[in-house]
Amino acid sequence: MDFKMHEYTHVIVSKSSPRLDRADINDSRRQYDCYIRLLSELNLEIIEIEAGSSFPEAVVLEDIALVCHGIALLLKPKTGQEQIVKSVKQALKDDLGQTVIELSDPDAKLLGSDVLFTGREFFVGICETTNEAGASAVAAAFPEFPCTPIKVTNGAQHLKKYITVAGPDILCVAASKEAKELLKRMEREASFSYQTLTVPEEEAANCLYANGTLIHRAIEEIPQSFKVFCEKIDFSRRSICFSELSKISSGLSACCLLLRKPFTT
C-alpha cells in the first residue's frame, strides 16, 4: 500500500480570538490547542492564518478550500468569511507555492465537508450544500483524478460526517443507515477498491489520516469505536478529545488544511 498518498509537509490552521460570551470556550480552546500540537508532532509545519472572526467558529477551514497535489480550489465563502478566505488564499499562494483556482461557476454550490479524497479519487456528496455544478468544478480543478458525484440521502448531512479515510485505501464508515447507503453508492461507482472499517458511534466516522498516523477521537467520547480502532488498525494511532469542537464542525477533518509544499531547488 502507498503511504505517500497521504504524506504532507504543512498544515494550515486558524488563529482567532475567543468570544467572551461563550461559557464553554475554555474546553474548546484546550481541545483546539491539543489538536494543533498533535498535528505538529506528525512532522507537519504549522501555518497559522488570521481568521478575522471569533473562536471557535473560525477554526473550520475545510469549507474554505480543497487542496491536492499543488492545486488549491477556493470555495464560495459564507457571509462574513471574507477575511479568512483572503488569509487562506495568501498562505496557499505566497507561502506554500500552491496554484490557486477560484470557483468561477455562479451556479456551483460546494463545501469541502461534502468532498472526500481517498488519495486515488474524489467523491462529491450531492446534497443541500453541494450540487452537480460543484462536483464538476472539482473534476475540472483536479483532472488527473476520477471524480464521482454521490447522491446523499435527503435529510442526511455532509459526506465526511459518515465516511472518511482511515489509512491507505481504508474507509472509516459509520454504522448508520445513511452511511451504509452512501458506501453502497460509492462502491458501485468507485474506480478503485477499498477496505472498510465500520464504527458503531457515528461521531467516530470522521477521523484524520496523515503521515502514516490515524487520528481519532478519545476513548471517553467513542468507547465502542475506540475498541474497533485498537483491534483493526495495525499502524500508528493517536486519539484526541474533540467533543466541544465537534459541535461546530463535521469532525476532525474540518479544522485544518493539509498539503504538501512543492519541492524547489
KADAJO-V66322 format. One line per field, one symbol per residue. phi: phi as a letter, one per 20 degrees, with the letter a starting at -180 (. if undefined). psi: psi as a letter, one per 40 degrees, with the letter a starting at -180 (. if undefined). burial: + if it has 9 or more other ideal C-beta (glycine too) atoms within 8 Angstrom, else -. A space follows every 50 residues. Layout:
phi = ???
psi = ???
burial = ???
This chain:
phi = .efffcecdcbecedbefefeefefffffffffffffffffemdeededf embefegfefdfeebdcblndcefefffgndgffffffgfffeeedmeee defeffefdbdffedddeocadddfebfdbdfffffffgffcffdgcdfc feggnfdfgffdbbedrflcdecfefgfffffffffffdfecdcfcdedf effefeccdblmcedcffffecgffgffgfededcgccdbfbfffffdbe qgfedbceadfgfce
psi = igeddfhidihhihhiiiheehdeddddddddddddddddeffhhhhhih deiiiedeeheeedihhhfehhhhihiiheeddddddddddddddefihh hihdhdehhhideehhheediihhhhadehaddddddddddgeeiihhhh hhhheiaideddhiheahfhhhhieiddddddddddddeieiiiiihhhd hdeedhahhhfehhhiiidedgddddddddddheahiiiihedddedeie adedeihiihhihi.
burial = -----+++-+++++-+-+---+--+-+++-++-+++-+++-+-+-++-++ ++++++-++++++++++---+++++-+---+-+++++++++++--+-+-+ +-+----++++++++++++++++++++-+++-+++++++-++--+-++-+ -+---+-++++++++++++++++++--++++++-++---+---+-++-+- +++++++++++-++++++--++-+++-++---+---++++++++++--++ ++++++++++-----
